[in-house]
Amino acid sequence: MTGDTTLREVIGRLGRAIETLESAVAARLEHEQDYGEAEAEVQRMNADRARLAQELDNSEARAERLEEANKEVSRRLVTAMETIRAVLDR
């Protein structure tokens, strides 16, 4: 019976070892899946960041153009007002 007992113990330990290995593999696969999802999220965030940076650059360029147009309109209004004053002063 010692041989049967030892064989049963070894088979039992082997079964527990396989279960532990399966659990470790499952945990590793889950970890890799989480890592893959996190990596995909980082890539999406980088794409969003690049898009937002481009939009910001475009908005800043538009704001500069509007500021220049505003200055030109202001300059023309001053010139027009001065011309009107000169005409009225005659």
N, CA, C and O of each residue as an XYZ file, in Angstrom:
360
protein
N       0.813     -1.195      0.000
C       0.000      0.000      0.000
C       0.851      1.252      0.000
O       0.366      2.320     -0.373
N       2.059      1.156      0.392
C       2.911      2.327      0.430
C       3.120      2.864     -0.968
O       3.137      4.079     -1.163
N       3.280      1.994     -1.937
C       3.443      2.426     -3.324
C       2.185      3.111     -3.836
O       2.271      4.130     -4.521
N       0.996      2.555     -3.508
C      -0.264      3.179     -3.929
C      -0.464      4.529     -3.252
O      -0.907      5.491     -3.880
N      -0.138      4.589     -1.986
C      -0.283      5.843     -1.240
C       0.652      6.889     -1.820
O       0.257      8.033     -2.040
N       1.865      6.501     -2.059
C       2.831      7.444     -2.609
C       2.397      7.890     -4.003
O       2.491      9.072     -4.335
N       1.924      6.952     -4.818
C       1.466      7.284     -6.158
C       0.271      8.236     -6.090
O       0.205      9.197     -6.856
N      -0.662      7.983     -5.191
C      -1.825      8.870     -5.027
C      -1.381     10.254     -4.571
O      -1.891     11.265     -5.054
N      -0.445     10.298     -3.656
C       0.060     11.589     -3.179
C       0.732     12.353     -4.310
O       0.535     13.558     -4.466
N       1.536     11.629     -5.101
C       2.237     12.275     -6.221
C       1.224     12.769     -7.250
O       1.358     13.879     -7.764
N       0.223     11.965     -7.552
C      -0.801     12.376     -8.509
C      -1.572     13.580     -7.961
O      -1.886     14.510     -8.704
N      -1.874     13.559     -6.673
C      -2.566     14.689     -6.038
C      -1.728     15.957     -6.110
O      -2.235     17.028     -6.443
N      -0.443     15.830     -5.795
C       0.456     16.999     -5.867
C       0.580     17.484     -7.298
O       0.605     18.689     -7.551
N       0.658     16.546     -8.240
C       0.747     16.918     -9.648
C      -0.523     17.657    -10.075
O      -0.445     18.656    -10.790
N      -1.673     17.183     -9.651
C      -2.947     17.846     -9.972
C      -2.988     19.253     -9.402
O      -3.413     20.186    -10.084
N      -2.544     19.418     -8.138
C      -2.514     20.755     -7.518
C      -1.529     21.662     -8.241
O      -1.784     22.851     -8.430
N      -0.392     21.081     -8.644
C       0.612     21.867     -9.364
C       0.061     22.324    -10.715
O       0.293     23.459    -11.131
N      -0.664     21.446    -11.392
C      -1.261     21.815    -12.683
C      -2.313     22.909    -12.473
O      -2.378     23.858    -13.255
N      -3.125     22.787    -11.438
C      -4.121     23.828    -11.140
C      -3.446     25.170    -10.857
O      -3.904     26.216    -11.316
N      -2.354     25.126    -10.097
C      -1.610     26.354     -9.803
C      -1.043     26.953    -11.083
O      -1.093     28.165    -11.292
N      -0.500     26.084    -11.940
C       0.043     26.550    -13.218
C      -1.060     27.151    -14.081
O      -0.867     28.209    -14.681
N      -2.208     26.494    -14.149
C      -3.333     27.018    -14.932
C      -3.783     28.376    -14.401
O      -4.091     29.281    -15.177
N      -3.818     28.513    -13.095
C      -4.188     29.802    -12.498
C      -3.175     30.880    -12.847
O      -3.550     32.011    -13.155
N      -1.888     30.535    -12.801
C      -0.838     31.492    -13.135
C      -0.924     31.899    -14.603
O      -0.755     33.070    -14.943
N      -1.187     30.919    -15.469
C      -1.316     31.221    -16.900
C      -2.523     32.116    -17.134
O      -2.441     33.080    -17.895
N      -3.634     31.810    -16.491
C      -4.841     32.633    -16.642
C      -4.586     34.056    -16.148
O      -5.004     35.022    -16.786
N      -3.901     34.182    -15.011
C      -3.579     35.514    -14.488
C      -2.662     36.265    -15.440
O      -2.819     37.468    -15.651
N      -1.707     35.550    -16.009
C      -0.771     36.181    -16.955
C      -1.499     36.652    -18.205
O      -1.260     37.758    -18.691
N      -2.388     35.811    -18.725
C      -3.160     36.180    -19.917
C      -4.050     37.390    -19.626
O      -4.182     38.286    -20.460
N      -4.648     37.410    -18.458
C      -5.482     38.554    -18.075
C      -4.629     39.816    -17.952
O      -5.039     40.897    -18.377
N      -3.452     39.669    -17.374
C      -2.536     40.803    -17.236
C      -2.124     41.329    -18.607
O      -2.097     42.539    -18.831
N      -1.802     40.417    -19.523
C      -1.408     40.824    -20.873
C      -2.567     41.493    -21.603
O      -2.363     42.450    -22.351
N      -3.778     40.996    -21.390
C      -4.948     41.617    -22.003
C      -5.141     43.022    -21.446
O      -5.405     43.962    -22.196
N      -5.007     43.164    -20.120
C      -5.115     44.493    -19.505
C      -4.034     45.416    -20.043
O      -4.293     46.586    -20.324
N      -2.824     44.894    -20.187
C      -1.715     45.689    -20.718
C      -2.004     46.103    -22.157
O      -1.744     47.243    -22.543
N      -2.534     45.189    -22.939
C      -2.880     45.499    -24.324
C      -3.957     46.570    -24.405
O      -3.886     47.473    -25.237
N      -4.955     46.462    -23.535
C      -6.011     47.468    -23.503
C      -5.454     48.821    -23.063
O      -5.842     49.857    -23.603
N      -4.556     48.815    -22.096
C      -3.938     50.060    -21.640
C      -3.087     50.664    -22.748
O      -3.095     51.879    -22.945
N      -2.358     49.829    -23.469
C      -1.534     50.313    -24.580
C      -2.413     50.921    -25.669
O      -2.072     51.961    -26.234
N      -3.534     50.281    -25.963
C      -4.462     50.816    -26.967
C      -5.037     52.150    -26.497
O      -5.202     53.073    -27.295
N      -5.337     52.252    -25.223
C      -5.858     53.510    -24.665
C      -4.813     54.613    -24.752
O      -5.146     55.758    -25.060
N      -3.567     54.286    -24.488
C      -2.483     55.277    -24.613
C      -2.365     55.735    -26.062
O      -2.180     56.924    -26.322
N      -2.469     54.816    -26.995
C      -2.407     55.184    -28.419
C      -3.571     56.090    -28.802
O      -3.392     57.052    -29.550
N      -4.772     55.784    -28.288
C      -5.934     56.642    -28.567
C      -5.726     58.026    -27.971
O      -6.044     59.032    -28.604
N      -5.192     58.080    -26.748
C      -4.954     59.373    -26.103
C      -3.897     60.173    -26.862
O      -4.023     61.390    -26.995
N      -2.862     59.504    -27.358
C      -1.837     60.199    -28.150
C      -2.430     60.736    -29.445
O      -2.096     61.845    -29.864
N      -3.299     59.971    -30.079
C      -3.956     60.441    -31.299
C      -4.845     61.643    -30.995
O      -4.865     62.615    -31.750
N      -5.582     61.572    -29.881
C      -6.413     62.704    -29.468
C      -5.554     63.928    -29.176
O      -5.906     65.046    -29.552
N      -4.443     63.715    -28.516
C      -3.548     64.808    -28.177
C      -3.016     65.476    -29.445
O      -2.966     66.702    -29.535
N      -2.623     64.663    -30.414
C      -2.115     65.212    -31.675
C      -3.207     65.993    -32.397
O      -2.955     67.070    -32.937
N      -4.429     65.441    -32.402
C      -5.543     66.130    -33.044
C      -5.840     67.446    -32.348
O      -6.042     68.468    -33.003
N      -5.867     67.421    -31.014
C      -6.135     68.643    -30.257
C      -5.032     69.678    -30.438
O      -5.309     70.875    -30.512
N      -3.793     69.228    -30.510
C      -2.678     70.148    -30.742
C      -2.825     70.815    -32.100
O      -2.574     72.013    -32.234
N      -3.231     70.047    -33.112
C      -3.443     70.614    -34.450
C      -4.582     71.620    -34.425
O      -4.475     72.697    -35.011
N      -5.667     71.276    -33.753
C      -6.797     72.202    -33.645
C      -6.386     73.482    -32.921
O      -6.798     74.576    -33.307
N      -5.577     73.344    -31.875
C      -5.102     74.519    -31.150
C      -4.237     75.390    -32.049
O      -4.388     76.611    -32.055
N      -3.336     74.782    -32.805
C      -2.502     75.540    -33.737
C      -3.368     76.282    -34.755
O      -3.124     77.450    -35.054
N      -4.379     75.594    -35.282
C      -5.277     76.227    -36.251
C      -6.042     77.387    -35.617
O      -6.206     78.439    -36.235
N      -6.504     77.194    -34.390
C      -7.239     78.247    -33.693
C      -6.342     79.446    -33.403
O      -6.771     80.592    -33.537
N      -5.108     79.186    -33.010
C      -4.180     80.285    -32.746
C      -3.882     81.059    -34.027
O      -3.802     82.287    -34.004
N      -3.718     80.352    -35.139
C      -3.467     81.020    -36.419
C      -4.673     81.867    -36.815
O      -4.519     82.989    -37.299
N      -5.860     81.334    -36.611
C      -7.081     82.094    -36.932
C      -7.193     83.313    -36.031
O      -7.561     84.392    -36.496
N      -6.885     83.160    -34.759
C      -6.942     84.296    -33.839
C      -5.959     85.381    -34.262
O      -6.272     86.568    -34.175
N      -4.787     84.989    -34.713
C      -3.806     85.970    -35.185
C      -4.322     86.689    -36.428
O      -4.161     87.903    -36.554
N      -4.939     85.949    -37.343
C      -5.498     86.586    -38.548
C      -6.604     87.559    -38.180
O      -6.681     88.655    -38.735
N      -7.464     87.160    -37.242
C      -8.548     88.043    -36.804
C      -7.992     89.290    -36.119
O      -8.512     90.390    -36.310
N      -6.953     89.123    -35.337
C      -6.333     90.264    -34.672
C      -5.761     91.238    -35.700
O      -5.914     92.451    -35.561
N      -5.106     90.709    -36.726
C      -4.566     91.571    -37.784
C      -5.691     92.284    -38.529
O      -5.580     93.472    -38.832
N      -6.774     91.566    -38.824
C      -7.915     92.187    -39.498
C      -8.521     93.275    -38.615
O      -8.909     94.335    -39.108
N      -8.602     93.014    -37.316
C      -9.139     93.992    -36.373
C      -8.276     95.252    -36.367
O      -8.797     96.367    -36.362
N      -6.960     95.071    -36.369
C      -6.057     96.222    -36.394
C      -6.242     97.019    -37.679
O      -6.246     98.249    -37.650
N      -6.394     96.326    -38.807
C      -6.582     97.003    -40.097
C      -7.893     97.786    -40.111
O      -7.930     98.926    -40.574
N      -8.968     97.178    -39.606
C     -10.262     97.860    -39.542
C     -10.149     99.081    -38.639
O     -10.652    100.151    -38.979
N      -9.502     98.933    -37.505
C      -9.321    100.050    -36.580
C      -8.537    101.171    -37.245
O      -8.900    102.340    -37.115
N      -7.472    100.832    -37.952
C      -6.670    101.838    -38.635
C      -7.512    102.581    -39.675
O      -7.440    103.805    -39.784
N      -8.313    101.826    -40.439
C      -9.150    102.449    -41.458
C     -10.218    103.343    -40.841
O     -10.529    104.404    -41.382
N     -10.786    102.914    -39.701
C     -11.783    103.749    -39.022
C     -11.168    105.054    -38.542
O     -11.775    106.117    -38.669
N      -9.973    104.972    -37.995
C      -9.296    106.194    -37.535
C      -9.060    107.121    -38.721
O      -9.293    108.327    -38.630
N      -8.601    106.563    -39.820
C      -8.363    107.371    -41.027
C      -9.664    108.002    -41.506
O      -9.684    109.182    -41.854
N     -10.746    107.235    -41.529
C     -12.047    107.755    -41.961
C     -12.518    108.853    -41.028
O     -13.019    109.878    -41.490
N     -12.368    108.663    -39.712
C     -12.793    109.686    -38.747
C     -11.977    110.962    -38.918
O     -12.524    112.062    -38.842
N     -10.700    110.827    -39.144
C      -9.857    111.997    -39.350
C     -10.249    112.732    -40.626
O     -10.250    113.962    -40.669
N     -10.580    111.971    -41.660
C     -11.012    112.599    -42.910
C     -12.323    113.336    -42.703
O     -12.484    114.458    -43.182
N     -13.256    112.726    -42.000
C     -14.563    113.377    -41.728
C     -14.343    114.633    -40.906
O     -14.945    115.665    -41.202
N     -13.500    114.581    -39.882
C     -13.214    115.769    -39.063
C     -12.613    116.883    -39.909
O     -12.965    118.054    -39.773
N     -11.699    116.485    -40.784
C     -11.075    117.498    -41.646
C     -12.105    118.163    -42.543
O     -12.059    119.376    -42.746
N     -13.037    117.378    -43.085
C     -14.093    117.932    -43.938
C     -15.006    118.830    -43.139
O     -15.380    119.902    -43.617
N     -15.377    118.428    -41.936
C     -16.277    119.217    -41.100
C     -15.627    120.504    -40.602
O     -16.308    121.507    -40.386
N     -14.312    120.473    -40.421
C     -13.596    121.658    -39.928
C     -13.457    122.728    -41.010
O     -13.138    123.869    -40.676
N     -13.670    122.434    -42.230
C     -13.499    123.411    -43.305
C     -14.518    124.470    -43.281
O     -14.500    125.363    -44.128
